Amino acid sequence: MKFDMPLTRGKLIKRYKRFLADVELENGKVIVAHCANSGSMMGLKDEGNTVWLSPNQNPKAKLDWRWELVEVEGHLAGINT
């Protein structure tokens, strides 16, 4: 997979309202990221999972981050539908 910008790693705190996720970045800052996957994401949205975010390049976007990948049991899964 190729991304326009380098991805930023964080730890998932929680996913809520289908499209929002609270993530703690490696520097300790907590941010809200957009989650494009409206499905249940069973097994992917567990607290503490490592997630990979991309900075949102759309100036009209409400959130600065987009959730792209999640790491589960050593495997990466793309969640941006």
C-alpha positions in Angstrom: 0.0 0.0 0.0 1.3 3.5 -0.8 0.3 6.6 1.1 1.0 10.2 0.0 2.3 11.1 3.5 4.1 9.0 6.1 1.7 7.4 8.6 1.7 8.2 12.3 1.4 5.4 14.9 -0.8 5.5 17.9 -2.8 3.5 20.4 -6.6 3.2 20.0 -8.5 4.5 23.0 -12.0 4.0 21.6 -14.1 4.1 18.5 -17.5 5.7 18.7 -20.4 7.1 16.6 -19.2 4.8 13.8 -17.0 7.5 12.2 -14.9 8.8 15.2 -11.9 7.3 17.1 -9.9 8.6 20.0 -6.2 7.8 19.6 -3.2 8.5 21.7 -0.2 9.4 19.6 3.3 8.3 20.6 4.0 11.7 22.0 1.1 11.3 24.5 -1.3 13.7 22.7 -4.8 12.4 22.3 -6.5 13.2 19.0 -9.8 12.5 17.3 -9.5 10.7 13.9 -12.0 10.0 11.2 -12.9 6.4 10.7 -14.1 5.8 7.1 -15.3 2.3 7.9 -18.9 2.3 9.1 -19.0 -1.4 9.7 -18.8 -3.1 13.1 -15.0 -3.7 12.8 -15.4 -6.5 15.3 -11.9 -7.5 16.6 -10.3 -4.4 15.0 -11.6 -1.7 17.4 -10.3 -3.1 20.7 -8.8 -0.6 23.1 -5.0 -0.6 23.0 -4.6 -1.8 19.4 -1.9 -0.1 17.4 -3.4 2.1 14.7 -1.8 4.0 11.8 -3.1 7.5 10.9 -2.6 9.8 8.0 -2.8 13.6 8.2 -5.9 14.9 6.5 -4.9 17.0 3.5 -8.5 18.2 2.7 -8.8 21.8 4.0 -12.5 21.4 4.3 -12.3 18.3 6.5 -13.5 18.7 10.1 -10.8 16.4 11.6 -7.0 16.6 11.1 -6.4 12.8 11.1 -7.7 9.7 9.2 -7.5 6.2 10.5 -5.9 4.0 7.8 -4.6 0.8 9.3 -4.9 -1.3 12.5 -2.4 -3.9 13.7 -4.0 -7.1 15.2 -1.9 -10.1 16.3 1.1 -8.8 14.2 -1.0 -8.3 11.0 -2.0 -5.0 9.4 -5.6 -4.5 8.3 -6.7 -1.6 6.1 -9.8 -0.1 7.5 -10.3 2.9 5.1 -13.0 1.7 2.8 
